[in-house]
Amino acid sequence: MTEAAQTNTQPVFNIEKLYVKDLSLEIPNAPGIFLERENPQIDLQLQTQAAPLEEGLFDVTVTVTVTAKLQGKDKVLFLIEAKQAGIFQIRNLPAEDMETVLAVACPNILYPYLREVVSDVAVRGGFAPVLLNPINFEGLFQQQKQQSQAESQATEAVKH
């Protein structure tokens, strides 16, 4: 095999671009909410998406929605929604590995940037920094796979 042919079959994984796809901060009860002294209860929603752009290029997005409410009250201090995205060049990977790379490896690269964006937006909104805990994307991926397998087995059982 020639050196050029070998190079063409080597796995390729490159970060082409990292960017904030969407960002919003809502403070529905401002300015009165700034007079409250209680520590908020933080609710976190997390989602990942991957979509092909063209041959070998993929857009991966990690979305987080952070809602801070006063404990015991139904008052929202703030709501932050942020989408951190990246364009990744991924080539010459076995098809069975592609799903794992898009669901685990890419979000692992994007998440630290997302954590920084959320913390910065909270501070700029007049609140204490929001420090998001690390996420085990591999564990989430395995959990989702098991859940979808269980659902498809249940659907098959209902059909018979």
C-alpha positions as CSV (number, residue, x, y, z in Angstrom):
1,M,0.0,0.0,0.0
2,T,1.4,3.4,-0.9
3,E,1.9,6.1,1.8
4,A,-0.8,8.3,0.2
5,A,-3.3,5.4,0.2
6,Q,-2.5,4.7,3.9
7,T,-3.0,8.4,4.8
8,N,-6.5,8.4,3.1
9,T,-7.7,5.5,5.3
10,Q,-6.3,6.8,8.6
11,P,-9.1,8.0,11.1
12,V,-9.5,11.8,11.1
13,F,-10.9,13.8,14.0
14,N,-10.5,17.6,13.9
15,I,-12.3,20.5,15.5
16,E,-13.1,22.9,12.6
17,K,-15.0,25.5,14.6
18,L,-16.4,26.1,18.2
19,Y,-19.1,28.6,18.6
20,V,-22.1,29.8,20.7
21,K,-25.1,28.9,18.6
22,D,-27.7,30.5,20.9
23,L,-27.7,32.3,24.2
24,S,-30.5,33.9,26.3
25,L,-30.9,35.2,29.8
26,E,-34.3,36.0,31.3
27,I,-34.8,37.7,34.6
28,P,-38.6,37.9,34.8
29,N,-38.8,39.3,38.3
30,A,-36.1,42.1,38.0
31,P,-35.4,44.4,39.7
32,G,-37.3,43.2,42.8
33,I,-35.6,39.8,42.7
34,F,-32.3,41.3,43.5
35,L,-33.6,42.2,47.0
36,E,-34.0,38.5,47.8
37,R,-31.2,36.9,50.0
38,E,-32.1,33.2,49.7
39,N,-29.9,30.8,47.8
40,P,-31.7,29.6,44.7
41,Q,-32.6,26.0,43.8
42,I,-31.0,25.2,40.4
43,D,-32.7,23.0,37.9
44,L,-30.7,21.8,34.9
45,Q,-31.9,20.4,31.6
46,L,-29.3,19.0,29.2
47,Q,-29.5,17.8,25.6
48,T,-27.1,16.9,22.8
49,Q,-27.7,16.9,19.1
50,A,-25.6,15.9,16.1
51,A,-26.3,16.5,12.4
52,P,-24.2,15.9,9.3
53,L,-23.3,19.1,7.3
54,E,-21.6,17.5,4.4
55,E,-19.3,14.5,3.8
56,G,-17.1,14.1,6.9
57,L,-18.4,17.2,8.6
58,F,-20.8,17.2,11.6
59,D,-22.4,19.9,13.6
60,V,-22.7,18.9,17.3
61,T,-24.7,21.0,19.8
62,V,-24.9,20.7,23.6
63,T,-27.9,22.7,25.0
64,V,-28.4,23.5,28.6
65,T,-31.3,25.2,30.3
66,V,-30.6,26.5,33.8
67,T,-33.5,27.7,35.9
68,A,-32.9,29.3,39.3
69,K,-35.9,29.5,41.6
70,L,-36.3,30.6,45.2
71,Q,-36.7,27.6,47.4
72,G,-40.3,27.1,48.7
73,K,-41.5,29.9,46.4
74,D,-42.5,29.8,42.7
75,K,-40.4,32.8,41.9
76,V,-37.8,32.5,39.1
77,L,-34.6,34.4,39.7
78,F,-33.2,33.7,36.3
79,L,-33.3,31.4,33.3
80,I,-30.3,30.8,31.1
81,E,-30.5,28.8,27.9
82,A,-27.2,28.3,26.1
83,K,-26.2,26.2,23.0
84,Q,-22.6,25.5,22.5
85,A,-21.8,24.0,19.2
86,G,-18.9,22.8,17.1
87,I,-18.1,21.7,13.6
88,F,-16.1,18.5,13.6
89,Q,-14.3,16.8,10.8
90,I,-14.7,13.0,11.3
91,R,-13.6,10.6,8.6
92,N,-12.6,7.0,8.1
93,L,-14.2,5.8,11.3
94,P,-16.1,2.5,11.5
95,A,-19.8,3.1,11.3
96,E,-20.4,1.5,14.7
97,D,-18.0,4.0,16.3
98,M,-19.5,7.1,14.7
99,E,-22.5,7.3,17.1
100,T,-20.2,7.1,20.2
101,V,-17.9,9.8,18.8
102,L,-20.8,12.2,18.1
103,A,-22.6,11.5,21.4
104,V,-19.6,11.3,23.8
105,A,-16.3,12.6,22.4
106,C,-17.7,15.8,20.8
107,P,-19.9,16.8,23.8
108,N,-16.9,16.2,26.1
109,I,-15.0,18.8,24.1
110,L,-17.9,21.3,24.0
111,Y,-19.1,21.1,27.6
112,P,-16.3,23.1,29.3
113,Y,-17.0,25.9,26.9
114,L,-20.7,25.7,27.7
115,R,-19.9,25.8,31.5
116,E,-17.9,29.0,31.0
117,V,-20.7,30.6,29.0
118,V,-23.3,29.8,31.6
119,S,-21.2,31.1,34.5
120,D,-20.3,34.3,32.7
121,V,-23.9,35.0,31.7
122,A,-25.1,34.6,35.3
123,V,-22.4,37.0,36.6
124,R,-23.2,39.5,33.9
125,G,-26.9,39.2,34.9
126,G,-26.0,40.3,38.4
127,F,-26.0,36.9,40.1
128,A,-23.3,34.6,41.6
129,P,-21.6,32.4,39.0
130,V,-23.4,29.1,38.2
131,L,-20.8,26.3,38.3
132,L,-22.2,23.4,36.4
133,N,-21.0,20.0,37.5
134,P,-19.1,17.8,35.1
135,I,-21.2,15.5,33.0
136,N,-20.4,11.9,32.2
137,F,-21.5,11.8,28.5
138,E,-20.5,8.2,28.1
139,G,-22.7,7.2,31.0
140,L,-25.6,9.2,29.5
141,F,-25.1,7.6,26.1
142,Q,-25.1,4.1,27.6
143,Q,-28.2,4.9,29.6
144,Q,-30.0,6.2,26.5
145,K,-29.0,3.2,24.5
146,Q,-30.3,0.8,27.2
147,Q,-33.6,2.8,27.4
148,S,-34.2,2.7,23.7
149,Q,-33.4,-1.0,23.6
150,A,-35.9,-1.6,26.4
151,E,-38.5,0.5,24.6
152,S,-38.0,-1.4,21.3
153,Q,-38.3,-4.7,23.2
154,A,-41.5,-3.6,24.9
155,T,-42.9,-2.5,21.5
156,E,-42.0,-5.8,20.0
157,A,-43.7,-7.6,22.9
158,V,-46.9,-5.6,22.4
159,K,-47.0,-6.5,18.6
160,H,-46.9,-10.2,19.3
